[in-house]
Amino acid sequence: MSESTRPWGRYEILQESDVHKVKCIWVLPGKRLSYQRHEKRAEHWFIVSGTALVTYNGDEIKMQSGDTIDIAIGDLHRIENIGIDDVVFIEIQSGSYFGEDDIERIEDDFGR
């Protein structure tokens, strides 16, 4: 397993192949990922624990343990931790390419 630390938390790659990648992602309280989209992959998120606010194509959706969302290629999305504990979620990516350079950031709290 490969682990990576980010300013908003961290993630571990649980499994990957030519057609998919599975990550476990931890988002620290009060932090959020960039508002972003991808050209080459879709994502499915399953919330394991915590309270999240997901922005999806401009709509805000409160999510918690057991909730899921499908994000199609090109959809704008972001997850934010609005609780006091870490948000933990599983991200399943499917598509043709899974590199971190397939992120178009529309807005980012960390100047990336």
DSSP file (Angstrom, degrees, kcal/mol; ACC not computed):
  #  RESIDUE AA STRUCTURE BP1 BP2  ACC     N-H-->O    O-->H-N    N-H-->O    O-->H-N    TCO  KAPPA ALPHA  PHI   PSI    X-CA   Y-CA   Z-CA
    1    1 A M              0   0    0      0, 0.0     2,-0.5     0, 0.0    13,-0.1   0.000 360.0 360.0 360.0 141.6    0.0    0.0    0.0
    2    2 A S  E     -A   13   0A   0     11,-0.9    11,-3.1     2,-0.0     2,-0.4  -0.905 360.0-163.5-108.1 131.5    1.1    3.5   -0.9
    3    3 A E  E     -A   12   0A   0     -2,-0.5     2,-0.4     9,-0.2     9,-0.2  -0.909   5.7-173.7-117.7 144.5    0.4    6.4    1.5
    4    4 A S  E     -A   11   0A   0      7,-2.6     7,-2.3    -2,-0.4     2,-0.4  -0.999  14.6-143.2-139.4 133.8    0.5   10.1    0.8
    5    5 A T  E     -A   10   0A   0     -2,-0.4     5,-0.3     5,-0.2    -2,-0.0  -0.780  20.9-178.9 -96.7 140.0    0.1   13.1    3.1
    6    6 A R  E >   -A    9   0A   0      3,-3.1     3,-1.1    -2,-0.4    -2,-0.0  -0.845  43.6-103.0-129.8 165.4   -1.7   16.2    2.0
    7    7 A P  T 3  S+     0   0    0      0, 0.0     3,-0.1     0, 0.0    26,-0.0   0.751 123.7  46.3 -63.6 -21.2   -2.4   19.6    3.7
    8    8 A W  T 3  S-     0   0    0      1,-0.1    20,-2.8    23,-0.1     2,-0.3   0.530 131.3 -73.4 -95.0  -9.6   -6.1   18.4    4.2
    9    9 A G  E <   -AB   6  27A   0     -3,-1.1    -3,-3.1    18,-0.2     2,-0.3  -0.930  61.1 -75.1 155.6-130.7   -5.2   14.9    5.5
   10   10 A R  E     -AB   5  26A   0     16,-1.9    16,-2.9    -2,-0.3     2,-0.3  -0.977  25.4-151.2-159.3 168.1   -3.9   11.8    3.8
   11   11 A Y  E     -AB   4  25A   0     -7,-2.3    -7,-2.6    -2,-0.3     2,-0.4  -0.991   4.9-150.9-145.5 156.3   -4.8    8.8    1.6
   12   12 A E  E     -AB   3  24A   0     12,-2.4    12,-2.5    -2,-0.3     2,-0.7  -0.989  19.8-132.0-122.9 135.7   -3.7    5.2    1.1
   13   13 A I  E     +AB   2  23A   0    -11,-3.1   -11,-0.9    -2,-0.4    10,-0.3  -0.800  25.2 179.9 -84.8 117.5   -3.9    3.4   -2.2
   14   14 A L  E     -     0   0A   0      8,-2.8     2,-0.3    -2,-0.7     9,-0.2   0.812  63.8  -7.6 -88.9 -34.3   -5.6    0.1   -1.4
   15   15 A Q  E     + B   0  22A   0      7,-1.4     7,-3.2     2,-0.0    -1,-0.3  -0.976  61.8 178.8-161.3 146.9   -5.6   -1.5   -4.8
   16   16 A E  E     + B   0  21A   0     -2,-0.3     5,-0.2     5,-0.2     2,-0.2  -0.991   7.1 159.1-154.6 151.2   -4.9   -0.4   -8.4
   17   17 A S        -     0   0    0      3,-2.9     3,-0.2    -2,-0.3    -2,-0.0  -0.780  60.1 -76.6-147.6-169.8   -4.9   -1.9  -11.9
   18   18 A D  S    S+     0   0    0     -2,-0.2     3,-0.1     1,-0.2    77,-0.0   0.704 130.1  34.5 -69.5 -19.3   -5.0   -0.6  -15.5
   19   19 A V  S    S+     0   0    0      1,-0.2    76,-1.1    75,-0.1     2,-0.3   0.438 122.4  20.7-119.2  -2.0   -8.8    0.1  -15.2
   20   20 A H  E     - C   0  94A   0     -3,-0.2    -3,-2.9    74,-0.2     2,-0.3  -0.994  47.5-160.6-159.3 163.5   -9.3    1.1  -11.5
   21   21 A K  E     -BC  16  93A   0     72,-1.7    72,-3.4    -2,-0.3     2,-0.4  -0.976  10.6-157.7-146.1 139.7   -7.8    2.5   -8.3
   22   22 A V  E     +BC  15  92A   0     -7,-3.2    -8,-2.8    -2,-0.3    -7,-1.4  -0.980  15.2 179.8-121.7 127.5   -9.2    2.3   -4.8
   23   23 A K  E     -BC  13  91A   0     68,-2.6    68,-2.7    -2,-0.4     2,-0.5  -0.929  24.9-145.8-123.9 148.4   -8.1    4.7   -2.1
   24   24 A C  E     -BC  12  90A   0    -12,-2.5   -12,-2.4    -2,-0.3     2,-0.4  -0.980  29.1-164.8-105.4 126.1   -9.0    5.2    1.6
   25   25 A I  E     -BC  11  89A   0     64,-3.0    64,-2.3    -2,-0.5     2,-0.5  -0.938  13.5-162.1-122.0 133.0   -9.0    9.0    2.3
   26   26 A W  E     -BC  10  88A   0    -16,-2.9   -16,-1.9    -2,-0.4     2,-0.5  -0.960   6.4-165.7-112.3 126.5   -8.9   10.8    5.6
   27   27 A V  E     -BC   9  87A   0     60,-2.8    60,-2.4    -2,-0.5   -18,-0.2  -0.964  20.1-129.0-114.7 124.1  -10.0   14.5    5.7
   28   28 A L    >   -     0   0    0    -20,-2.8     3,-2.1    -2,-0.5    53,-0.4  -0.307  38.9 -82.6 -69.0 151.6   -9.1   16.4    8.9
   29   29 A P  T 3  S+     0   0    0      0, 0.0    -1,-0.1     0, 0.0    53,-0.1  -0.277 116.6  13.7 -54.2 134.7  -11.8   18.5   10.7
   30   30 A G  T 3  S+     0   0    0     51,-1.5     2,-0.2    53,-0.3    52,-0.1   0.420 106.4 110.0  80.3  -1.5  -12.3   21.9    9.1
   31   31 A K    <   -     0   0    0     -3,-2.1    50,-2.9   -23,-0.2     2,-0.3  -0.663  43.6-172.4-105.8 161.2  -10.4   20.9    6.0
   32   32 A R  B     -F   80   0B   0     48,-0.2    77,-0.2    -2,-0.2    48,-0.2  -0.991  23.0-117.1-148.9 153.8  -11.5   20.3    2.4
   33   33 A L        -     0   0    0     46,-2.2    76,-0.0    -2,-0.3     2,-0.0  -0.322  51.0 -79.1 -79.2 169.9  -10.1   19.1   -0.9
   34   34 A S        -     0   0    0     74,-0.1     2,-0.7     1,-0.1    74,-0.2  -0.350  43.4-107.5 -68.4 152.4   -9.9   21.3   -3.9
   35   35 A Y  E     +G  107   0B   0     72,-2.5    71,-3.5    43,-0.1    72,-1.3  -0.762  67.5 151.1 -78.6 117.7  -13.0   21.9   -6.0
   36   36 A Q  E     -GH 105  77B   0     41,-2.5    41,-2.4    -2,-0.7     2,-0.3  -0.825  39.3-153.6-147.0 171.2  -12.0   19.8   -9.0
   37   37 A R  E     -G  104   0B   0     67,-1.2    67,-2.6    -2,-0.3     2,-0.3  -0.964  15.0-137.6-149.1 165.0  -12.8   17.7  -12.0
   38   38 A H        -     0   0    0     37,-0.3    36,-1.9    -2,-0.3    65,-0.1  -0.948   7.0-159.7-127.9 146.0  -11.2   14.9  -14.0
   39   39 A E  S    S+     0   0    0     -2,-0.3    -1,-0.1    34,-0.2    34,-0.1   0.688  92.6  32.4 -91.6 -23.1  -11.0   14.3  -17.8
   40   40 A K  S    S+     0   0    0     62,-0.2    56,-2.1    57,-0.1    57,-1.0   0.382 111.4  50.6-122.9   3.4  -10.1   10.6  -17.6
   41   41 A R  E     -D   95   0A   0     54,-0.2    33,-0.4    61,-0.1     2,-0.3  -0.998  52.8-151.7-146.3 149.7  -11.7    9.1  -14.6
   42   42 A A  E     -D   94   0A   0     52,-3.1    52,-2.1    -2,-0.3     2,-0.3  -0.733  22.7-148.5-104.6 162.3  -15.0    8.8  -12.7
   43   43 A E  E     -DE  93  71A   0     28,-2.8    28,-3.5    -2,-0.3     2,-0.4  -0.977  13.2-160.4-136.0 148.9  -15.2    8.3   -9.0
   44   44 A H  E     -DE  92  70A   0     48,-1.8    48,-2.7    -2,-0.3     2,-0.4  -0.999  17.3-159.3-124.0 125.3  -17.6    6.5   -6.5
   45   45 A W  E     -DE  91  69A   0     24,-2.7    24,-1.7    -2,-0.4     2,-0.5  -0.897   9.5-171.7-110.0 135.0  -17.3    7.7   -2.9
   46   46 A F  E     -DE  90  68A   0     44,-2.2    44,-2.6    -2,-0.4     2,-0.5  -0.986  21.3-137.9-122.0 117.8  -18.5    5.7    0.1
   47   47 A I  E     +D   89   0A   0     20,-2.8    19,-3.0    -2,-0.5    42,-0.3  -0.648  22.8 178.0 -79.7 121.4  -18.5    7.5    3.4
   48   48 A V  E     -     0   0A   0     40,-2.8     2,-0.3    -2,-0.5    41,-0.2   0.882  63.6 -16.9 -88.1 -46.7  -17.1    5.3    6.2
   49   49 A S  E    S+D   88   0A   0     39,-1.7    39,-2.3    16,-0.1    -1,-0.3  -0.987  96.0  44.7-157.7 161.9  -17.2    7.8    9.1
   50   50 A G  S    S-     0   0    0     -2,-0.3    15,-0.6    37,-0.2     2,-0.5  -0.281  79.4 -74.5  93.9 177.9  -17.5   11.5   10.0
   51   51 A T  E     -I   64   0B   0     34,-0.4    31,-1.8    13,-0.2    32,-0.8  -0.976  50.9-176.4-120.7 121.1  -19.7   14.2    8.7
   52   52 A A  E     -IJ  63  81B   0     11,-3.1    11,-3.0    -2,-0.5     2,-0.6  -0.844  24.8-148.1-120.1 151.4  -19.0   15.6    5.2
   53   53 A L  E     -IJ  62  80B   0     27,-2.6    27,-1.6    -2,-0.3     2,-0.5  -0.978  22.6-163.0-113.7 115.3  -20.3   18.4    3.0
   54   54 A V  E     -IJ  61  79B   0      7,-3.1     7,-2.9    -2,-0.6     2,-0.6  -0.866   7.8-155.0-101.4 127.3  -19.9   17.4   -0.6
   55   55 A T  E     +IJ  60  78B   0     23,-2.2    23,-1.6    -2,-0.5     2,-0.5  -0.916  18.0 179.7 -99.1 122.6  -20.1   20.0   -3.3
   56   56 A Y  E >   -IJ  59  77B   0      3,-3.1     3,-2.1    -2,-0.6    21,-0.2  -0.947  68.5 -29.5-131.5 108.1  -21.3   18.4   -6.6
   57   57 A N  T 3  S-     0   0    0     19,-2.5    20,-0.1    -2,-0.5     3,-0.1   0.876 127.9 -45.9  49.1  42.0  -21.7   20.5   -9.7
   58   58 A G  T 3  S+     0   0    0      1,-0.3     2,-0.3    18,-0.1    -1,-0.3   0.213 116.7 111.7  91.3 -15.0  -22.6   23.5   -7.4
   59   59 A D  E <   -I   56   0B   0     -3,-2.1    -3,-3.1     2,-0.0     2,-0.5  -0.740  59.9-139.2 -93.3 140.9  -25.0   21.6   -5.1
   60   60 A E  E     -I   55   0B   0     -2,-0.3     2,-0.4    -5,-0.2    -5,-0.2  -0.870  20.4-176.2-102.2 130.7  -24.1   21.0   -1.5
   61   61 A I  E     -I   54   0B   0     -7,-2.9    -7,-3.1    -2,-0.5     2,-0.4  -0.988  20.0-139.9-129.6 122.2  -25.0   17.6    0.0
   62   62 A K  E     -I   53   0B   0     -2,-0.4     2,-0.3    -9,-0.2    -9,-0.2  -0.693  30.4-177.5 -80.7 131.1  -24.4   16.7    3.6
   63   63 A M  E     +I   52   0B   0    -11,-3.0   -11,-3.1    -2,-0.4     2,-0.2  -0.944  10.9 168.3-132.1 150.7  -23.2   13.1    3.9
   64   64 A Q  E >   -I   51   0B   0     -2,-0.3     3,-2.6   -13,-0.2   -17,-0.3  -0.828  51.0 -26.2-146.5-173.1  -22.3   10.7    6.7
   65   65 A S  T 3  S+     0   0    0    -15,-0.6   -17,-0.2     1,-0.3    -1,-0.1  -0.045 126.8  15.9 -45.9 127.9  -21.5    7.0    7.4
   66   66 A G  T 3  S+     0   0    0    -19,-3.0    -1,-0.3     1,-0.3     2,-0.1   0.186  94.4 124.6  93.9 -15.2  -23.1    4.7    4.7
   67   67 A D    <   -     0   0    0     -3,-2.6   -20,-2.8   -20,-0.1    -1,-0.3  -0.459  39.0-168.4 -78.1 151.0  -23.8    7.5    2.2
   68   68 A T  E     -E   46   0A   0    -22,-0.2     2,-0.3    -2,-0.1   -22,-0.2  -0.930  10.3-170.5-135.0 159.3  -22.5    7.2   -1.4
   69   69 A I  E     -E   45   0A   0    -24,-1.7   -24,-2.7    -2,-0.3     2,-0.5  -0.982  15.2-142.1-149.2 142.0  -22.1    9.4   -4.4
   70   70 A D  E     -E   44   0A   0     -2,-0.3     2,-0.6   -26,-0.2   -26,-0.2  -0.906  13.5-164.0-104.4 131.5  -21.2    8.8   -8.0
   71   71 A I  E     -E   43   0A   0    -28,-3.5   -28,-2.8    -2,-0.5     3,-0.1  -0.958  11.2-149.6-119.3 113.0  -19.1   11.4   -9.8
   72   72 A A    >   -     0   0    0     -2,-0.6     3,-2.2   -30,-0.2   -34,-0.3  -0.334  37.8 -76.2 -78.3 161.4  -18.9   11.2  -13.6
   73   73 A I  T 3  S+     0   0    0      1,-0.3   -34,-0.2   -36,-0.1    -1,-0.2  -0.355 121.9  18.5 -53.4 130.5  -16.0   12.2  -15.7
   74   74 A G  T 3  S+     0   0    0    -36,-1.9    -1,-0.3   -33,-0.4     2,-0.2   0.261  90.6 133.7  89.2 -11.5  -16.0   16.0  -16.0
   75   75 A D    <   -     0   0    0     -3,-2.2   -37,-0.3   -37,-0.1     2,-0.3  -0.508  57.8-123.1 -73.0 139.4  -18.3   16.6  -12.9
   76   76 A L        +     0   0    0     -2,-0.2   -19,-2.5   -39,-0.1     2,-0.3  -0.654  43.8 164.9 -79.5 136.6  -17.1   19.3  -10.4
   77   77 A H  E     +HJ  36  56B   0    -41,-2.4   -41,-2.5    -2,-0.3     2,-0.3  -0.998  20.0 169.5-155.4 154.1  -16.7   17.9   -6.9
   78   78 A R  E     - J   0  55B   0    -23,-1.6   -23,-2.2    -2,-0.3     2,-0.4  -0.962  17.7-148.1-159.0 148.7  -15.2   18.6   -3.5
   79   79 A I  E     - J   0  54B   0     -2,-0.3   -46,-2.2   -25,-0.2     2,-0.4  -0.984  15.4-172.8-122.6 139.0  -15.5   17.0    0.0
   80   80 A E  E     -FJ  32  53B   0    -27,-1.6   -27,-2.6    -2,-0.4     2,-0.8  -0.982  24.6-128.5-130.7 139.7  -15.2   19.0    3.2
   81   81 A N  E     + J   0  52B   0    -50,-2.9   -51,-1.5    -2,-0.4   -29,-0.2  -0.800  31.0 168.3 -88.5 111.7  -15.1   17.8    6.8
   82   82 A I        +     0   0    0    -31,-1.8   -30,-0.2    -2,-0.8    -1,-0.1   0.279  54.2  77.0-105.5   9.0  -17.7   19.8    8.7
   83   83 A G  S    S-     0   0    0    -32,-0.8   -53,-0.3     2,-0.3     4,-0.1  -0.275  87.3-109.5-105.5-167.0  -17.5   17.6   11.9
   84   84 A I  S    S+     0   0    0    -55,-0.1     2,-0.3    -2,-0.1     3,-0.0   0.560  96.4  59.4-102.5 -12.5  -15.2   17.2   14.8
   85   85 A D  S    S-     0   0    0      1,-0.1   -34,-0.4   -57,-0.1    -2,-0.3  -0.733 100.5 -80.2-110.4 162.8  -13.7   13.8   13.8
   86   86 A D        -     0   0    0     -2,-0.3     2,-0.6   -36,-0.1   -58,-0.2  -0.298  39.1-128.9 -56.5 141.6  -11.9   12.8   10.7
   87   87 A V  E     -C   27   0A   0    -60,-2.4   -60,-2.8   -37,-0.1     2,-0.5  -0.864  27.6-168.0 -87.5 127.7  -14.0   12.1    7.6
   88   88 A V  E     +CD  26  49A   0    -39,-2.3   -40,-2.8    -2,-0.6   -39,-1.7  -0.978  13.4 164.3-118.5 128.2  -13.0    8.7    6.2
   89   89 A F  E     -CD  25  47A   0    -64,-2.3   -64,-3.0    -2,-0.5     2,-0.5  -0.991  34.2-127.7-143.7 155.0  -14.2    7.6    2.8
   90   90 A I  E     -CD  24  46A   0    -44,-2.6   -44,-2.2    -2,-0.3     2,-0.5  -0.869  22.4-160.6 -99.1 129.5  -13.4    5.0    0.2
   91   91 A E  E     -CD  23  45A   0    -68,-2.7   -68,-2.6    -2,-0.5     2,-0.6  -0.955   3.3-166.7-113.4 121.4  -12.8    6.4   -3.3
   92   92 A I  E     -CD  22  44A   0    -48,-2.7   -48,-1.8    -2,-0.5     2,-0.4  -0.937   9.5-163.0-108.8 116.1  -13.2    4.0   -6.3
   93   93 A Q  E     +CD  21  43A   0    -72,-3.4   -72,-1.7    -2,-0.6     2,-0.3  -0.806   9.6 179.4 -99.7 138.1  -11.8    5.4   -9.5
   94   94 A S  E     +CD  20  42A   0    -52,-2.1   -52,-3.1    -2,-0.4     2,-0.3  -0.992  33.7  71.9-134.9 146.7  -12.7    3.9  -12.9
   95   95 A G  E    S- D   0  41A   0    -76,-1.1   -54,-0.2    -2,-0.3     3,-0.1  -0.997  87.9 -58.0 152.0-152.1  -11.5    5.1  -16.3
   96   96 A S  S    S+     0   0    0    -56,-2.1     2,-0.3    -2,-0.3   -55,-0.1   0.559 110.6  25.7-108.4 -11.9   -8.5    5.2  -18.5
   97   97 A Y        -     0   0    0    -57,-1.0    -1,-0.3   -78,-0.1   -57,-0.1  -0.972  47.0-177.9-157.8 137.8   -5.9    7.1  -16.4
   98   98 A F        +     0   0    0     -2,-0.3    -1,-0.1    -3,-0.1   -57,-0.0   0.199  35.8 135.0-126.1  14.9   -5.5    7.6  -12.6
   99   99 A G    >   -     0   0    0      1,-0.1     3,-1.8     2,-0.1    -2,-0.1  -0.279  64.2-120.3 -66.9 152.2   -2.5   10.0  -12.2
  100  100 A E  T 3  S+     0   0    0      1,-0.3     3,-0.3     2,-0.1    -1,-0.1   0.643 109.6  71.8 -67.0 -13.9   -2.6   12.9   -9.9
  101  101 A D  T 3  S+     0   0    0      1,-0.2    -1,-0.3     3,-0.0     2,-0.2   0.475  76.6  80.6 -82.1  -0.3   -2.0   15.2  -12.9
  102  102 A D  S <  S+     0   0    0     -3,-1.8     2,-0.5   -64,-0.1    -1,-0.2  -0.267  70.5 108.0 -94.2  45.8   -5.6   14.5  -14.1
  103  103 A I        -     0   0    0     -3,-0.3     2,-0.8    -2,-0.2   -65,-0.2  -0.978  51.2-166.9-124.1 117.2   -6.9   17.0  -11.6
  104  104 A E  E     -G   37   0B   0    -67,-2.6   -67,-1.2    -2,-0.5     2,-0.5  -0.906  18.0-151.7-100.5 108.2   -8.2   20.4  -12.9
  105  105 A R  E     +G   36   0B   0     -2,-0.8   -69,-0.2   -69,-0.2     3,-0.1  -0.701  22.1 176.3 -86.1 123.4   -8.5   22.5   -9.7
  106  106 A I  E    S+     0   0B   0    -71,-3.5     2,-0.3    -2,-0.5   -70,-0.2   0.801  77.5   4.1 -89.5 -36.7  -11.2   25.2   -9.9
  107  107 A E  E     -G   35   0B   0    -72,-1.3   -72,-2.5     5,-0.0    -1,-0.4  -0.983  68.8-177.9-150.5 138.5  -10.6   26.4   -6.4
  108  108 A D    >   -     0   0    0     -2,-0.3     3,-1.0   -74,-0.2   -74,-0.1  -0.977  24.9-152.8-147.6 129.2   -8.1   25.4   -3.8
  109  109 A D  T 3  S+     0   0    0     -2,-0.4    -1,-0.1   -77,-0.2   -76,-0.1   0.643  98.7  51.9 -70.4 -14.8   -7.5   26.4   -0.1
  110  110 A F  T 3  S-     0   0    0      0, 0.0    -1,-0.2     0, 0.0   -76,-0.0   0.216 111.1-111.4-114.0  13.9   -3.8   25.6   -0.4
  111  111 A G    <         0   0    0     -3,-1.0    -2,-0.1     1,-0.1     0, 0.0   0.768 360.0 360.0  66.9  28.7   -2.8   27.5   -3.5
  112  112 A R              0   0    0      0, 0.0    -7,-0.1     0, 0.0    -1,-0.1   0.463 360.0 360.0 -89.4 360.0   -2.1   24.5   -5.7
